[in-house]
């Protein structure tokens, strides 16, 4: 598993946020491969949550960003 590109993604996340990984990268990947979700910021493990739909709510800024990106990509027209 040491050649798994997800390890580099985890290390990049740690470098970008300045936060340490809550567990070794190989352990995080093993948990995710088993269907669990690891919260990288808190270390919490959500058991058997990987395949469940996750509820998300956009903020006004998030919605505005989505509109600007869609306009920029030519997906919608003003």
Backbone bond lengths (Angstrom), bond angles and torsions (degrees), N, CA, C in turn:
res aa  C-N    CA-C-N  psi(-1)  N-CA   C-N-CA  omega(-1)  CA-C   N-CA-C  phi
1 X - - - 1.461 - - 1.525 110.83 -
2 X 1.325 118.12 -6.87 1.459 119.58 -176.61 1.519 112.90 -67.23
3 X 1.333 118.78 -18.30 1.453 121.22 177.88 1.524 112.71 -93.05
4 X 1.312 117.45 5.63 1.463 122.01 -178.71 1.529 108.82 -66.47
5 X 1.347 118.15 123.93 1.476 120.03 -178.94 1.523 113.19 -63.65
6 X 1.319 117.16 -18.09 1.465 119.39 179.10 1.528 111.55 -67.22
7 X 1.323 116.81 -24.55 1.474 119.38 177.15 1.522 109.25 -62.58
8 X 1.329 116.48 -44.94 1.465 120.06 178.08 1.524 110.97 -62.68
9 X 1.333 117.44 -37.98 1.471 120.50 177.20 1.523 110.65 -61.75
10 X 1.327 116.90 -41.63 1.466 120.00 178.42 1.530 110.78 -65.54
11 X 1.317 116.99 -43.53 1.466 120.24 179.10 1.524 111.18 -65.53
12 X 1.343 116.65 -37.16 1.469 120.24 175.30 1.523 110.88 -62.90
13 X 1.332 117.20 -40.89 1.462 121.22 178.58 1.534 109.17 -60.50
14 X 1.327 116.62 -46.20 1.468 120.31 -179.57 1.531 110.78 -61.28
15 X 1.326 116.86 -42.29 1.467 120.17 179.76 1.524 111.32 -66.95
16 X 1.335 116.77 -40.29 1.468 120.68 -177.54 1.523 112.17 -69.86
17 X 1.325 116.72 -36.02 1.463 119.73 -177.14 1.523 113.17 -91.78
18 X 1.327 116.10 -18.73 1.464 119.39 -175.50 1.516 112.81 76.87
19 X 1.331 116.58 7.78 1.461 121.44 179.02 1.521 110.20 -101.15
20 X 1.332 116.90 144.21 1.467 117.82 175.99 1.531 109.91 -76.72
21 X 1.320 116.14 153.29 1.467 119.29 173.46 1.518 107.73 -66.09
22 X 1.335 117.87 140.14 1.459 120.03 -176.74 1.530 113.26 -72.13
23 X 1.326 116.94 -17.66 1.462 123.63 179.23 1.517 106.64 -147.50
24 X 1.328 117.30 164.20 1.472 118.02 174.95 1.532 110.61 -58.12
25 X 1.333 116.54 145.18 1.463 121.62 -176.49 1.527 111.90 -54.69
26 X 1.321 117.30 -41.68 1.463 120.51 -179.54 1.521 111.33 -62.16
27 X 1.327 117.08 -36.76 1.471 121.05 178.98 1.531 110.67 -69.63
28 X 1.325 116.95 -40.21 1.469 120.44 177.76 1.528 109.60 -60.85
29 X 1.329 116.51 -45.69 1.462 119.98 -179.96 1.519 111.95 -63.93
30 X 1.334 117.45 -39.32 1.464 120.28 178.49 1.526 110.29 -63.25
31 X 1.327 117.22 -40.23 1.465 120.90 177.60 1.523 110.56 -64.68
32 X 1.331 116.58 -44.64 1.470 119.87 179.66 1.523 111.18 -65.01
33 X 1.323 116.79 -40.80 1.464 120.35 178.68 1.529 111.58 -63.78
34 X 1.324 116.47 -26.12 1.465 121.12 178.68 1.528 111.99 -85.13
35 X 1.353 117.36 1.14 1.457 120.67 176.18 1.514 115.16 97.86
36 X 1.313 116.24 13.75 1.462 120.16 -179.85 1.527 109.59 -103.68
37 X 1.328 116.27 163.40 1.459 122.12 177.50 1.526 107.56 -117.13
38 X 1.331 115.86 130.62 1.461 120.83 177.99 1.522 108.17 -108.89
39 X 1.331 116.49 121.85 1.456 121.20 174.90 1.522 106.64 -78.98
40 X 1.323 116.50 111.48 1.460 120.11 -174.82 1.521 113.22 -66.89
41 X 1.315 117.38 -29.78 1.462 120.50 -178.24 1.524 112.10 -75.93
42 X 1.334 116.88 -37.03 1.463 119.60 -175.16 1.520 113.81 -107.30
43 X 1.333 116.88 -20.55 1.459 120.37 -176.11 1.517 113.22 85.03
44 X 1.331 116.93 -2.52 1.467 119.94 179.18 1.524 110.02 -64.13
45 X 1.327 115.44 143.86 1.458 121.42 176.17 1.516 108.15 -111.53
46 X 1.312 115.87 125.27 1.460 121.40 175.50 1.524 105.90 -99.02
47 X 1.319 115.02 103.59 1.452 121.42 -173.81 1.525 111.27 -68.90
48 X 1.316 115.70 129.29 1.458 124.50 176.13 1.536 112.80 54.49
49 X 1.310 116.49 41.04 1.463 121.68 -178.15 1.526 113.32 -107.50
50 X 1.319 118.62 -7.39 1.464 120.90 -172.37 1.521 113.15 -62.01
51 X 1.319 117.60 -35.22 1.459 119.69 -176.45 1.517 113.51 -94.96
52 X 1.317 117.14 -0.56 1.461 120.19 178.98 1.529 109.66 -86.30
53 X 1.331 117.30 142.92 1.467 119.05 177.24 1.528 110.53 -61.39
54 X 1.305 115.53 137.06 1.458 120.75 178.79 1.522 108.84 -100.84
55 X 1.309 116.69 133.47 1.464 120.93 179.41 1.519 109.17 -85.86
56 X 1.312 114.58 130.13 1.459 120.31 178.88 1.520 108.68 -130.12
57 X 1.313 115.51 145.35 1.456 121.24 175.23 1.520 107.91 -125.84
58 X 1.323 115.41 127.01 1.458 119.56 177.54 1.526 110.59 -81.84
59 X 1.295 114.52 144.27 1.463 119.38 171.49 1.519 107.63 -83.79
60 X 1.314 116.79 170.71 1.461 120.81 177.05 1.521 109.56 -59.73
61 X 1.323 117.08 -40.19 1.466 120.72 179.20 1.531 110.00 -65.48
62 X 1.321 117.26 -39.48 1.449 120.90 178.34 1.517 112.08 -63.96
63 X 1.328 116.32 -42.55 1.467 120.32 178.20 1.533 110.56 -65.07
64 X 1.323 116.87 -42.06 1.464 120.21 179.24 1.527 110.56 -64.16
65 X 1.302 117.04 -40.24 1.466 121.11 177.67 1.521 110.63 -61.79
66 X 1.334 117.16 -42.30 1.465 121.22 179.00 1.527 110.52 -61.57
67 X 1.320 117.44 -40.71 1.463 121.02 179.19 1.526 110.30 -65.64
68 X 1.326 117.49 -45.34 1.466 121.10 -179.74 1.526 110.21 -62.67
69 X 1.316 117.76 -43.11 1.467 120.81 179.93 1.529 110.43 -64.85
70 X 1.334 117.56 -39.71 1.463 121.00 178.76 1.529 109.74 -65.82
71 X 1.327 117.92 -41.56 1.466 120.82 177.37 1.526 110.68 -63.00
72 X 1.320 116.29 -43.81 1.456 121.54 -179.00 1.528 111.07 -63.35
73 X 1.322 116.51 -34.96 1.467 120.96 -179.07 1.526 111.50 -82.94
74 X 1.324 117.60 -4.59 1.460 121.14 -179.53 1.514 113.69 76.17
75 X 1.328 117.09 17.66 1.460 121.20 -178.61 1.523 112.21 -79.24
76 X 1.309 116.62 -25.88 1.468 121.82 176.32 1.522 108.34 -133.87
77 X 1.303 115.80 158.88 1.462 119.68 179.99 1.528 108.57 -122.22
78 X 1.337 115.63 139.53 1.476 119.47 -177.97 1.510 112.90 -64.67
